[in-house]
Amino acid sequence: MLELSTPIKFVKLVGERIAVELAKRGVETVEDLLYHLPFRYEDRLNPVPMSALQAGTMASVIGEVRGSVLLQTRNMPLFEMTVGQGLSTVKCMWFRGTYLRDKFHVGQMVALYGKLEPSRSSAGKFKMIQPQFEILPSGGGADAEFSMLEVGRIVPVYESLGGTTAWGAKLGSKWLRRVIWTLFEEFEKQHISESASQQIETLPGAMRARLSFPDRLKALKAVHFPEAGTPMVELMSATTRGHRRLIFEEFFYLELGLELKRRRMRERVGTAFVTNVKVREAIKQVLPFHPTAAQKRVLGEIAGDMRRPQPMRRLLQGDVGSGKTIVAMQAALVAIENGYQTVLMAPTEILATQHYLSARKLLGDVLSPRTGKPYHVTLLTGSLDEATKREARGRIFRGETDLAIGTHALIEDKVDFQNLGLVIVDEQHRFGVQQRFRLMKKPGALDPDVLVMTATPIPRTLALTLYGDLDASVIDELPPGRTPIVTRRTTEERAEDVWSFVRKQVEAGRQAYIVYPVIEGAKDDQPELDFPQDPEPDAAEASLKAGATSSAALRNGGEKSGASKKNKAAKARSTKAKATKPSSKTEKLFEPKKALRAATDMYEELRLGPLSGLRLGLLHGRLSADDKDVTMRRFQRGDLDVLIATTVIEVGVDVPNASVMVIEHAERFGLAQMHQLRGRVGRGAAKSYCVLMTGGRLSEQAEARLDAMVRTQNGFELAELDLQQRGPGEFFGTRQAGMPEFRVANLIRDRALLELAKVEAARFASEPDPTVSSEEKDAVWARLKMQWQRKYGLVEA
């Protein structure tokens, strides 16, 4: 009997050999395969006639192959095919298309999907560059049984699973349609009994009825094989009843798991800190002269949590320069004045050192009201020599340290605390979820309070998934004295004007940052990179990415050490290709691209050229920790006028005298990162400026990012746009450890269903519902445990 848990090798048309390949791609059971959903649909019941096509649109076209040719241009082989429908034709082009030479034959019917562009050739009004295609069945033979899946209906299109069948067919859309169709036929043949149906179902019947959702199997079939008449707009936007039910289900179990974590946390016993006269006296000693109302409110929320006997789990959000650190230090004093230790973990040595120096400055001249002695602050980072680290670990273990500040070195097994009461994690998105848990579970600490800080504004949808188990506080007000930052766009053609402006600011006694996306021009193993995944401005240009190895590696931020030789060769090939005159057959398909400017190269160029005579420093991720520290200290003391850097300065750098931030190749950065970089200036009384310098043509997304930076300094508004452009997986520049991977849901598109799922999850967990049977409740909790452990590796924090 076929069940959702049946191993995929027992499915018709699969077998053991293909099952091995599918397992490598995470498809091991029938359920896994059914959740490999179509990413788009083609209306092959009512296709758009070629005579009604419009340039600039994405279109599905069905036509007859009229002819094809493989052209050997001076740049690359180019396969051209003409597809017709009556008197109308469309020319299709594939770069490096040698593999298609024997694929098509005159008279074949094909389905094409791609962007229509005007064509200046005689072969039709339109062309498609690199279209996706499927050869349609001609009737008879092996295709006869499944021909009704290919034409005369709304046809699902799937992402290929890779690999091939035993007879050489790719595991693409056609193969997937046939296998998934046979699965539904098999389920229908079994006439699923009520008990079997309950095993397939994942939501209580009363909930489905209340929300007007179909049962699970019907929803899956409607998504894979929509009935005629299903609006294409709903299918492409995933808003059909079937889609909505599957999306809700995924969000529901995520939110139910987070609700379970919150409930279990409330059952734990933590430390009930007191906020007596001595604690308030300690806080007043480090309180800003004029704290903002937002700082007061947030400190009150944190102190309220710390007074409770349950361990605090709170997220502190605040835009750059909002004063999060001072609030965190005040929370640390609550724990310290109660006789407990506090630990602050930062993602980089520069940021950890900055926190250490700030804490020393803040606490250096004050005495603890409880002990009458100075506070003891210890720094522990990986680059310290072994003797220094051993001494620091000893002070922490013996309780001689009130506040320990450091990097990942703090979660090493060798580090033990005597009495840890509060854990502060800065820039949490740069850590994996498990790292936070390891710090919370240190010996000597049963359940410390946890305060998670981030200067990256997080949209609500992302916060509900990433930090759904945390209560949130937001500092939404800048301290007095912070001046608005004037932001302007310009191009590299006006670079001389920019350098002249920087020189004038330095002559007025100010300092400046100049930030580059890469360290060295010829290398790409640079961890600072955070390039957004923009579509290319030109579709033909996008097709050349496979050949332009170096530029693709830089664009994607994909860094492989030791790849520079290969990239140099690719760059040379690319340059040669771009310098060659395009063939008349191929028309003009692409334009030359300019090389990225790099920090080390521009340091020399500026030092000897436009900024000669000024004191320049260089800071990037490949420098040793000592060299970084020396350079940063010189800049903070005013011994350097201009700091040329990579994004290593994105967080934790506080130089009030710096009034200019120049970001070169600004189109290459994500919005959140540009916003963070801009926040390095405007920290003093002087008027501050951010200059976004761009080079070459810009994509629509890059234009939107730059315009938004000029338009607003609201971090949450910028974060929403950044999330829309880059998607949740890359929102923080690198793949977030612990980010849920959804099979159906989309955090940006499906916000309303996420909010609904959160409400329903809280209702299911807390309110007894007489319309839901005990068997259904048990099934939900059992599935939650299985799914939560499988997807996230933990049920409770």
N, C-alpha and C positions, 0 to 999 in steps of 0.2 A: 504493500500500500504506500502510495506517494504521500509524504509529509514534508512540511517546510524544513525539517531538520535532516531530510534524506541527503546523504552525500551526493555531490554533483555527478560523480562517476556513474551512478545508476540511472541517470536521465537519458532518454532516447536522444541519439545524435551526438552524445558527449563521449562516454567511455573513459577508460582509465588514463590513456595517454593525454587526452585534452584536459582531463581533470587535474593532472599534475601541473600543466601550464596555467590553468585558471587559479589554482591554489596560490601560485606565486603572485597573483593579482588580487588576492583577498576574496576570491569566489570559491567557497568550499561546500556550500549547501544550496538547496533549492531556494531558500529564502534569500541568500546572498545574490543569486542570479536574478530573482524577481525584483530586487531593489537596485539592479543596474538599469535605471530608468532612461527613457529617451531624453536627449538633450534638445531636440527640436522635432517638428513634424512637417510632412509635405502633403499638401492637398492634391493627391493624384486622382481624386474623384472629380474635382472641378479645377484643373490647373489653369493658371493665367495664360491666355494665348499669347504667342510671341508678338503679335501685332499690337498688344496692349502694354508691353513692357515699358518701364520708365528708367532712365539713367539715374544712377546714384542710389538705387534701392537694392536690397537683398531679395533675391527671387528664386523660386523653384521653377524649373523649366523642363518640360518633357518634349523631346523631339527625336528626329531621325538623323543618324549619322550620314552626312552627305560626302564627306571626304576628310582625309587627315594626311599630315606630312611631318616628318622630323627634319628640322632645319639645324644646320651646324653653324651657329653665328660665331662671331669672333670672341664673344664672351662666354658662351655656354650653349649646350644643345637646347633647342626649343621645340616642343611638340605643339603643333596647331591642329585643331579639329573644327570643322564646320558642322553645326547641327541645324536642321531645318524643320519648319512646320508650315506647310503650304508654301507661300512665296516669301515668308520671313525666315531669316537665318540669324544665328548668333555664332561668333567666332570665340573659341575657347583656347587658352594658352597655358601650357605648363612648363616652367623653367626646369632645366635638367630632366627633361621628360623622356629620356631614352627608354625607360622601363615601360612606357606606354606604346611603343612602336607597334607591337602586334596585338594590342589589347582590343582595339575597335575595328569594326568592319562596316563597310557601306551597307545601309539598310537596317542596322541595329537600332532599337529604340533605347534611349538613355534618359535618365533623370539627372539633372544638374542643379546645383545650388551654389550661388555665389553672388558677388556684387556686380551689378551691371554698370559698365562704363562705356561712354561713347567711343565708337571705333571709326577711325579715319580710313580704314581699308575698304576694299570693294566687297569683302565677305560679310555683309550685314551691317546694320546700324549700331549694334552693340558688341562688346567683347566681355568675356569673363576671364579673369586671371586666377589661375590655381583653383578652379571650382571643385567642390566635392562632386563625385559622380557615382552613379550606379547603373549597370547595364540591366535593362529590364528583361524578364523572361519572354521568350518567343513562342511558348506553348510546346507541350510534349516533353518527353525526357524527364530528368530528375526534377526540373522546375515545375512540372505540371501540378503536382500536389500542392505546392505553396504559391502558385502564381497569383491567387486572390489576395495574398499578403503584400504584393508589390504594386499592383495597379487597381484602379477602381475603388479606392478607399482613402481614408486619411492614414498615411504610412508613418510609423515611428522611425526615427533615425537615432542610432546609438553611437556612442564613442566606442571605437574598437578596443577589444580586450587584449590585442596583440596575439602573436603566435598564429599557427595554422592547424588545420585538420590533418588527418592522416593522408588525405588525398590532395593536400596542398591549398585548400581554400582558406582564406583569411577569416579570423574570428571577428568579423565586422558586422555591419547592420544586417545584411541579408541572413547570415548564419544565426545571429541572435534572434531575429524575428521568428525564424523557423523553430528554434529550440524553445523559446518562451511560449510560442503558440501551442506547441505540443504539451507543454506543462499545463496550460489552462484546459486543454482538451482532456488530459488525464484526470485532472481534478473533477471536471464535469462528469466524466465516465464513472467516477467513484461514487457519485451522488452523495456527497459528504454528509455524514451523519451529524446529529446535533452535538455529540461529544467531540467529534473530530473538528467540527466548525469552531467549537469553543477553544480548542488548542490553537487554531489559526488566529482567532480573534485576540486583540490585545487591549481593547477598550470596553468598559462595561456597557451593556445594552442601553441602560437608562441615559448614560452620558451621550451615546451616539444619537439617540432619539432626540434629546434636548437640543443638541447642536446640529441636527439634520445631517449627520455624516453617514455614508454607506458603510456596510461591513468591509472588513479588510480585503478579502479576496476580490470582491466586486470593485473596490477602489483600485486595486492593482491592475485588474484587467482593463478597466476604463482608461487608465493612464497609459498602458502599453498599447491597447488596440481600441482607440476611441470610436464610438458609434458615429455613423454618418449624421451630419447635422450639428455635431459638437463645434461650437464656435472656435475658429483657429486662434482668435485673440486670447481666449481663455486658456487654450492649450499652450500657447507660446509664453504666456505669463504665469503658468502654473496656478490658475485660479479655478479650475474645474472642481466639482465636488470631490472627485477622487483625489486630485492633488491636495486639496485643502485637508482632507481627512488624514492622508499620509504625513503631511507637514505637521499638523497638529499633534499627531501621535509621537513624532520624533521630539518635538518641543516638550510635550507633556512628560515624557519619561526623564528628560533632562531636568526639568523644573521640579519634578517629584523627587529626584535624587538630591537636588540641592536643598529642597524643603526637609528631606530626611536628615541631611547633614546639619541643618540649622536646629532641628528639633533635638538631635542627639547632643549637639553642642550645649544646648540649654540644660541638658540633664547632667552635664559634667560639673565637677567641682573645681573651681579655680581659686584665685586669690582675691579676696574682698579688700582692696586697698582703702585706706582711710585718707580723707583730705582735711586734716585738722589744721590748726593754726600754723604749725611749723611747715607743713607742706605748702600752704598758701604763701607763707613768708619766702620759702625757697623759690616759688614760681615768680613772685613779684621781683626778685632780684634779677631775673633774666627777661622779664616782660618788656616788650618794646615801649618806648616812651608814649607812643600813641598807637596802641593795637587797634586793628580794624574791628568793626562789629562782626565780620565774618570769622576772624581769628578767635574772638571771644566766644562766639556761638559754637564753633567746632571744638574748642578746648572744653567747653561745657559738656558736649556730647561724649567726648573721649573720657573725661573724668567721671561722668555718669556711668559709662560702661565699666570703668575700672573699679568703681565702688561695689559693683554687683559680685556675687559669689561665683557666677559663671564666667568662664574666660572670654575676654573681649576678642571679637573678630571684626575689625573695622577697616574700611578703605578710605583713605584721605586723598581726595583729588584737589588739585589747585594748579592754576595756570602758572607759567613761568613767572617768578618774582612775587608770588602771592603771599609768601611767608609761611610755607609748610614746615620748613626746617625748625623755625622757632617754636611752633606748636608741638612738633615731635620732641624737641628738647624739654619742653614743659611736661609732656607726658612722661618722659624719662625721669624727671625729677620726682614725679608722684611715686613711681616705683622705687627709686633710690632712697627717698625719704621714708619709705616704709621698710627699708632694710633689704631691698632686693636689687639684683643686678639687671642691667639693661644691655641689649646688644642691638647694634645698628649695622645691617648688611647692605652694601652698595655693589653695583655690578662691575665697576671699574676701579682701578687703583687711584686714578686721578680723582674720581668722585669720593672714594673712601678717604683719601688724604685730605680733600677739601672739607669733608664733614669733621674729620679729626681736628684740623686746624681751627675750624669754626667753633667746635665744642670747647677746645682749649681756650680760645679767646673769650667765649661767652662765660665759661665757668672758672676761668683762671684767677679772678680777683674776688671770688665769693666763697664763703664758708657754708658748710652744711648746717642748718639750724638744729638738726638732730644730733650730729656728732661734734660740731664745732671745728671740724677739720676740712681741708680742701677736698674737692671731688677728684677722684682718680680716673683718668681716661687712658685707655690702652688702644694702640693701633696694631692690627694683625692682618698683613697681606702676604700674598704668595712670594713676592720678590724680596722680602726681608731675608737677611742671612739666617742660617739655622739657629745660631746662638740667640739672636734677638727674638726669633719666633718662640724658642724654647722658654725664654724668660717671660715673654708675653703670656704664653699658655699657662705658665706657673702662677702668674699674678691673677689670671682669670680663675683658675682652679681653686686657689687659696682664698678667693673672695676679696683680694686686695684691689680689684678693679670694680668701680661702680658702673662705668660705661665702656663697653668694648665695641670698637668700630673696625670694620674690615670688609673684605671681599669674600669669595667662596672659601677662603682659608678658614673661616669661622665654622664651617660645617664639616671640617675634617674630623675623623674619629678621635684624633689626639686632643681635640679641644673639648674640655669639660668645664661646666660652670658649677659654682658652689650653690648658688641660689638664684636662678634666672627667673625674673618675674615679668619682663616685657621684651618682646621681639619687635623691632622696627625694620621693615624691608623697604628700601628705597628703589624707585623705578622697577616695580615688581614685574612688569611685562618682560624684562630682560632675564628673568630667572625662570627655571622650570618649576612647576607646581611642587614636584617632589623635593626640590631644594628647600622650599619654605617649610615643608613638613619635617624635614630632617633637622632643621634648626629648632623647630618647636618641640621636638622629641628628645632634645639633649638630656643626658643623665643629670639628675639634680633638679629637673624641671618637670613637674607633672603636667600642668596645663598653663603655660604662660599666656599672658595677654598678647595679642598680635595686632600691630598697626601697620598696614600696607600703604605706602605712599606712591603717588605717581604724578609727574608734571605733564604727562600726556593726557589731555582731556579725552575721556572715553565715552562715546555715545551710549545711550541707555541700553540699546539692544545688545551691545557688546558687553556692557557691565553685567547684564542679567545672566550672561552665559559664562564669562570669564570669572566674575566675582559674585556670582549669585548667592554664595554662602556667606557673604560679608555684608554688614551694614555700611552705608556710605555717608560720608561727610564731604561737602564741597566748600572750599574757600573761593568764593566768587567775587572777591573784591581785592583790588591792589592796595598796598600800603601807601600812605601819603608820601609824596616826594618822587614817586615813580612817574616819569614823564612819558607821554605817548611817543611812539617811534614812527618817524616819517619813513614810509616804504615806497620805493620807486623802482620801476622796471627800466632796463636799458639793454642795448645789444653790445656785443664785443667790439663793434665798429667804433663805439664811443668810449673805449677803454681808457684812452688818454685823458678824457674828461674826468673819469672816475678816479684815476690815480692822482690827478691834480687836486680833486676834492679831498682825497685822503691826506695828501701833503698839507693842505690848508688846515685841516682839522688837527693834525699833529702840531703844526706851527702854533695853533691856538691852545696847545697844552693837552690835547686829547690823545686817545689811543684807538687803534683800529684792529679788527680781525679781517682776514681774507681767507675764505674757505674754498677748498677744491674737493671734487668728488673722488679723486684717486691720488695715491702717493707718488707713483712713478709712471710715466707715460707708457713704458714698454711692458709693465707687469700688471697682473690683475689678481694677485693673491692678497687682496687688501680687505680686512674685515670691516673697515669703516663704511663700505659701500652700502647704500640703501636706495637703489634706483627703482622708481615705480615702473610697473609693467604697462607702458603705453602702447596702444596700437600705432603702427607706423603711419606717417602722414600719407603714404602712397602704397596702395596694395601691392604693386609690383616690387616696391622696395622691401616689403615684408617678406616676399618670397625669396629674397636674396640672403636672408639672415643665416641660413644654413651654411652659406659659403663664407660669410664675413665673420669668421670665428672670433676675432678679437673684439669687434664692436658688439657682437651679440653677448659675449661674456661680460663685457662692461655694462651693457644695458640691463642685463638680468641680475647683476650683482652676484653671479655665480662664480666663485673664486676657486680655482684649482692651482695649488702651488706647483711650480715646475712647468707651467704651461706657456711661459713667455716666448720660448723659441717658436713653438707652434703658432702662437698668436702673431709674432713678427712675420712669419711666412704668410699667414692668412692675410695680414694687413697689406703685405707687399702684393699678393695676388689681387686683393680687393682694389688697391690703388691702381694697379695696372689695368684691371677691368674697367674702372671708372674713367681712366684716361683715354680709353679706346672709344672711337666714334661709334655710336649705336648703329646696328644694321638697319637698313630701310625696312626690312621685314618686321623687325621687332618694335619699330617706332622708338621714341625717346622714353625709356622705361624708368630711368633713375638718374639722380644727380649725385655729384660727389659729396661726401660728408667730411667735415673737418674733424681732426683728431682732438681728443679731450686734452685740455690743459691739466697739468698735474702739479701737486704741491711742491715737490722737490725741484722740478724744472722751473716753475714760476718764481720760487724763492731766489734762485740765481738770477733769473731775468730781471726781476724787479729790483733786486739788491744792486745790480750793476747798471740798471736803466732808469725807469720812471721814478723809482723811490730811492735812488742812490743818495747817500748822505744821511738817511734815516736809519734807526737801529731796528733791524729786522730779526725775528726769531722764527724757527721752524718746529712744528709740533705735529707728530702723527703716530699711528699705532705701532709702528715697527721700532720706535725708539725704546730704549730700556726704561724701566720705571724711574731710575735715578735721573736720566736725561730729561724725561718728561717733567719731573718734579722741578728740576733746576730751571728749565725754560719757563714753566708756568710761574714759578716764584719770581723770576726776573720780570715777567710781564706784570704781575701783580704789584711789584715794588715800583714800577715805572721805569725800569732799566731798559725796556724794549718799547719802541713806538708802535710797531706793527707786528702782529702774530699771524704768520701764514700757517694754515693748519688744514687738517681733514676734519671729518665730523667727530673726531675724538673729543672735541670741545663742546659737543652738543649739550651735555648736562654737567652741572656741578661747578661751572667756572663762574666766579663772581668777581668782576673787576669794575667797580663803580666808575672809574675814569674812562672806560672804553665807551666811545660814542658812535662808532661806525662799524657796521657789519656788511662786508661785501661777499656775496655768494656767487661764485663763478659757475657756469653751466647749471644755473638754477633750475632749468627745465628737467634736470636729471634727478631731482630730489623729490621725496614725498612731502605732502603738506605738513604733516606733523613734525617732520624733521626740520623743514625750513622755519616753522614756528618756534621750535626749540632753539635753533641757532639765532633767530632774531631776538629771542629772550636773553641772550648774553649781553646785549646793550640795553640802554635805558634804565640802568640801575643807579644812576647818580642824578644830580640836579641838572646837568647839561642836556640840551636838546640832542636827541640821538637819531641815527639814520640807518636804514637797511636798504642796500642796493642789490637788486636781483639782476645779474648780468647773464644774458643768454647768447647762444650761438647757433646759426643755422635755422632751418625750418622747424617749427614747433607743431606738435600734434594738437588736436582740439583739447585733449585732457590736460596737456601741459599749459595751454593758454588759460584754461579754466582755473588751474592751480595758481598761476601767477597773478591772475586778476583778483582772485580771492585774497591772496596775501596783501595786495595793495588796498583792497576794499575794507578789510576788517582785521582787528587784532583779537577778536573773540576766539579763543582756542576751541571751544565746543562747536562753534559754527564751522570752523576749519576742519575739525575732526570728523564731523558728519560728511563733509564733501570728500575727505580723504578715505573714509570707510566706503563710500559709494564707488569711488574710483578704483581702489586697490583691493577691496574685498577684505573680509575679516581675517583670513589666513595670513595676509601680508600687511595688515594695518600697522604693525609696529616695525616694519622693515625686515624683520626676520620671522620665520615661522614660530608662532607662539607655542611653547611647550605647554601641553595641557588644554589647548584649544579643542573643543569638540569638533569632530569631523562629521558633518551631516550628510546623509545619503539623499535626502529629498529637500530639506528645508534650506532656506537662504536667509541669513540674518538681516540683510538689507531689504530684500523684497517682502519678507513675511513678518514684518514687525507686529502687525495687529494679531496674528495668530500666536506669536510668542507671548504677548501680553495676556491673551485669552488662556493659553496653556498655563501660565504662572498662576492665574486666578483659580483655574480648575484643579491644579495640583495642590494648592493650599486648601481648597475645599475638600478634596478627596482625603487629604491627610488628617484634617482636623475635625470635619463635621460628619457624624454618622449619617449615612444615607440609607433609609429603609428600602429604597428601590434597587439598591445594588446588593446582590446576594453575597454571602460570605465566600462562596467558591470564586466569584468574580474578583472580590477583593484580594483573596489569597493569590490568585493568578497574576494580578497586577504587581503585587509586592515581589512575587517570585521572578517575574520577568524583569522587574527593575534591578533586582540583585544580579541576575545573569547579565543583563545588558550593561549595567554600570561597571561591573568588574571587567567585562570583555572590552568595553570601549575606553574606559578611563583608568582601569587598574586599581580602583579603590572605591569603597562605598562611603567611608567616612574620613574626615580630615583629622 
